[in-house]
Amino acid sequence: MPTYQLTVNGDSHSVDVSEDTPLLWVLRDHLDLVGTKYGCGIAQCGTCTVHVDGVAVRSCALTVAQLEGKSITTIEGLSEDGSHPVQQAWKEVDVPQCGYCQSGQIMTATAFLEQNPNPSEEEIKTAMNGNLCRCASYNRIYRAVELAANKMS
């Protein structure tokens, strides 16, 4: 089995896995970073979203072989104490119900706000559209993204 060098949350990790192992399972099963959740396994729900070189991506659809030399950030790497403005906005708006999709929602929102720090309501809705929430807390998600944008500016 090959060994892959990954940079996750600023730390270098060696993992011995098959080349077609999805990043999601490397994070959860080999690096014990369980904040990234399994949702659908086909990159449709957004639950497993992480950042690769600052871009929000679905970790269930990327293989470990695609990621050497790239910087990977998980929800655990966003901030050690939950102090990132997006995380703070999530708490202030009281977004989660069950909470299962929230790490993916937060990672999508964070990458979006890095690219568009002053979004319109429509831009927020469009950016967050690919992340599903079974509890349908979309209105609170949109309000939290707007609040986070204000905090970050």
TISE-708661 format. One record per residue (C-alpha): x, y, z; residue in one letter. Coordinates in Angstrom, 2 decimals. Layout:
BEGIN
+---------+---------+---------+---------+
!      c1 !      c2 !      c3 ! residuo !
+---------+---------+---------+---------+
!       X !       Y !       Z !       a !
...
+---------+---------+---------+---------+
//
This chain:
BEGIN
+---------+---------+---------+---------+
!      c1 !      c2 !      c3 ! residuo !
+---------+---------+---------+---------+
!    0.00 !    0.00 !    0.00 !       m !
!    1.39 !    3.44 !   -0.89 !       p !
!    2.13 !    6.17 !    1.64 !       t !
!    0.70 !    9.63 !    1.04 !       y !
!    1.87 !   12.89 !    2.63 !       q !
!   -1.03 !   15.19 !    3.42 !       l !
!   -1.09 !   18.63 !    5.00 !       t !
!   -4.21 !   18.83 !    7.14 !       v !
!   -4.95 !   21.82 !    9.34 !       n !
!   -1.33 !   22.93 !    8.95 !       g !
!    0.17 !   19.62 !   10.09 !       d !
!    1.91 !   17.04 !    7.91 !       s !
!    0.56 !   13.49 !    8.05 !       h !
!    1.71 !   10.24 !    6.45 !       s !
!   -1.08 !    7.83 !    5.65 !       v !
!   -0.81 !    4.30 !    4.29 !       d !
!   -3.96 !    3.78 !    2.28 !       v !
!   -5.05 !    2.67 !   -1.16 !       s !
!   -4.82 !    5.40 !   -3.80 !       e !
!   -8.59 !    5.43 !   -4.28 !       d !
!   -9.41 !    6.00 !   -0.60 !       t !
!  -11.67 !    9.04 !   -0.27 !       p !
!  -10.31 !   11.95 !    1.76 !       l !
!  -13.35 !   11.71 !    4.04 !       l !
!  -12.29 !    8.28 !    5.30 !       w !
!   -8.65 !    9.31 !    5.68 !       v !
!   -9.75 !   12.23 !    7.85 !       l !
!  -12.16 !   10.21 !    9.98 !       r !
!  -10.53 !    6.77 !   10.15 !       d !
!   -6.82 !    7.55 !    9.95 !       h !
!   -6.44 !   11.06 !   11.38 !       l !
!   -9.32 !   10.93 !   13.89 !       d !
!  -10.77 !   14.20 !   12.58 !       l !
!  -14.43 !   13.31 !   12.93 !       v !
!  -15.95 !   16.78 !   12.56 !       g !
!  -16.29 !   16.12 !    8.84 !       t !
!  -19.37 !   13.93 !    8.47 !       k !
!  -20.48 !   11.31 !    5.97 !       y !
!  -23.74 !   12.29 !    4.29 !       g !
!  -24.45 !   10.76 !    0.90 !       c !
!  -21.11 !    9.50 !   -0.41 !       g !
!  -21.73 !   10.92 !   -3.89 !       i !
!  -20.85 !   14.61 !   -3.36 !       a !
!  -24.46 !   15.79 !   -3.51 !       q !
!  -25.33 !   16.86 !    0.04 !       c !
!  -22.35 !   18.94 !    1.22 !       g !
!  -22.11 !   17.36 !    4.65 !       t !
!  -18.49 !   16.30 !    4.07 !       c !
!  -17.27 !   19.71 !    2.85 !       t !
!  -13.69 !   20.71 !    3.67 !       v !
!  -11.30 !   23.23 !    2.11 !       h !
!   -8.55 !   22.22 !   -0.29 !       v !
!   -6.27 !   25.17 !   -0.99 !       d !
!   -9.06 !   27.43 !    0.28 !       g !
!  -11.77 !   26.02 !   -1.97 !       v !
!  -14.81 !   24.24 !   -0.54 !       a !
!  -14.85 !   20.65 !   -1.82 !       v !
!  -16.68 !   17.41 !   -1.05 !       r !
!  -14.24 !   15.12 !    0.75 !       s !
!  -16.21 !   11.98 !   -0.13 !       c !
!  -15.44 !   12.50 !   -3.84 !       a !
!  -11.70 !   13.25 !   -3.67 !       l !
!   -9.18 !   10.47 !   -3.41 !       t !
!   -6.08 !   10.71 !   -1.29 !       v !
!   -3.93 !   10.37 !   -4.42 !       a !
!   -5.34 !   13.69 !   -5.71 !       q !
!   -4.32 !   15.65 !   -2.64 !       l !
!   -0.57 !   15.42 !   -2.12 !       e !
!    0.95 !   18.90 !   -2.02 !       g !
!   -2.37 !   20.57 !   -1.26 !       k !
!   -3.45 !   22.27 !    1.95 !       s !
!   -6.53 !   20.67 !    3.52 !       i !
!   -8.58 !   22.40 !    6.22 !       t !
!  -11.32 !   20.66 !    8.19 !       t !
!  -13.81 !   22.13 !   10.64 !       i !
!  -11.29 !   21.36 !   13.40 !       e !
!   -8.73 !   23.53 !   11.62 !       g !
!  -11.01 !   26.52 !   11.17 !       l !
!  -10.31 !   27.56 !   14.76 !       s !
!   -9.23 !   25.63 !   17.82 !       e !
!  -11.79 !   27.25 !   20.10 !       d !
!  -14.75 !   27.98 !   17.81 !       g !
!  -13.82 !   31.65 !   17.56 !       s !
!  -13.92 !   31.95 !   13.77 !       h !
!  -16.51 !   34.61 !   12.81 !       p !
!  -18.62 !   32.07 !   10.91 !       v !
!  -18.68 !   29.74 !   13.91 !       q !
!  -19.57 !   32.65 !   16.18 !       q !
!  -22.39 !   33.71 !   13.86 !       a !
!  -23.73 !   30.14 !   13.87 !       w !
!  -23.91 !   30.25 !   17.66 !       k !
!  -25.46 !   33.72 !   17.81 !       e !
!  -28.18 !   32.84 !   15.31 !       v !
!  -28.62 !   29.39 !   16.92 !       d !
!  -28.54 !   27.70 !   13.53 !       v !
!  -28.34 !   23.96 !   14.24 !       p !
!  -31.24 !   21.74 !   15.06 !       q !
!  -29.79 !   18.24 !   14.77 !       c !
!  -26.41 !   19.72 !   13.77 !       g !
!  -25.35 !   16.90 !   11.49 !       y !
!  -24.81 !   19.02 !    8.36 !       c !
!  -23.39 !   22.03 !   10.16 !       q !
!  -19.66 !   21.45 !    9.70 !       s !
!  -20.22 !   21.23 !    5.95 !       g !
!  -22.45 !   24.30 !    6.03 !       q !
!  -19.84 !   26.27 !    7.99 !       i !
!  -16.99 !   25.20 !    5.71 !       m !
!  -18.99 !   26.17 !    2.61 !       t !
!  -19.93 !   29.54 !    4.12 !       a !
!  -16.34 !   30.26 !    5.15 !       t !
!  -14.89 !   29.58 !    1.71 !       a !
!  -17.69 !   31.61 !    0.12 !       f !
!  -17.10 !   34.62 !    2.38 !       l !
!  -13.36 !   34.53 !    1.67 !       e !
!  -14.21 !   34.98 !   -2.02 !       q !
!  -17.18 !   37.33 !   -1.52 !       n !
!  -16.88 !   39.31 !    1.73 !       p !
!  -19.95 !   41.48 !    1.08 !       n !
!  -22.57 !   39.19 !   -0.46 !       p !
!  -26.17 !   39.98 !   -1.27 !       s !
!  -28.98 !   37.83 !    0.11 !       e !
!  -29.34 !   36.15 !   -3.29 !       e !
!  -25.60 !   35.42 !   -3.50 !       e !
!  -25.72 !   33.81 !   -0.05 !       i !
!  -28.65 !   31.60 !   -1.06 !       k !
!  -26.91 !   30.59 !   -4.28 !       t !
!  -23.61 !   29.82 !   -2.53 !       a !
!  -25.28 !   27.70 !    0.15 !       m !
!  -27.66 !   25.96 !   -2.26 !       n !
!  -25.56 !   22.78 !   -2.61 !       g !
!  -25.61 !   22.01 !    1.12 !       n !
!  -28.64 !   20.09 !    2.27 !       l !
!  -30.13 !   20.42 !    5.75 !       c !
!  -32.60 !   17.73 !    6.76 !       r !
!  -33.98 !   20.02 !    9.48 !       c !
!  -34.58 !   22.79 !    6.92 !       a !
!  -32.90 !   25.51 !    8.99 !       s !
!  -32.03 !   27.36 !    5.79 !       y !
!  -33.34 !   30.76 !    6.89 !       n !
!  -31.15 !   30.67 !   10.00 !       r !
!  -28.19 !   29.51 !    7.87 !       i !
!  -28.66 !   32.49 !    5.53 !       y !
!  -28.93 !   34.90 !    8.49 !       r !
!  -25.76 !   33.44 !   10.03 !       a !
!  -23.83 !   33.83 !    6.78 !       v !
!  -24.96 !   37.46 !    6.57 !       e !
!  -23.95 !   38.05 !   10.21 !       l !
!  -20.58 !   36.37 !    9.62 !       a !
!  -19.97 !   38.63 !    6.60 !       a !
!  -20.58 !   41.65 !    8.83 !       n !
!  -18.25 !   40.26 !   11.50 !       k !
!  -15.51 !   39.60 !    8.97 !       m !
!  -15.65 !   43.07 !    7.37 !       s !
+---------+---------+---------+---------+
//
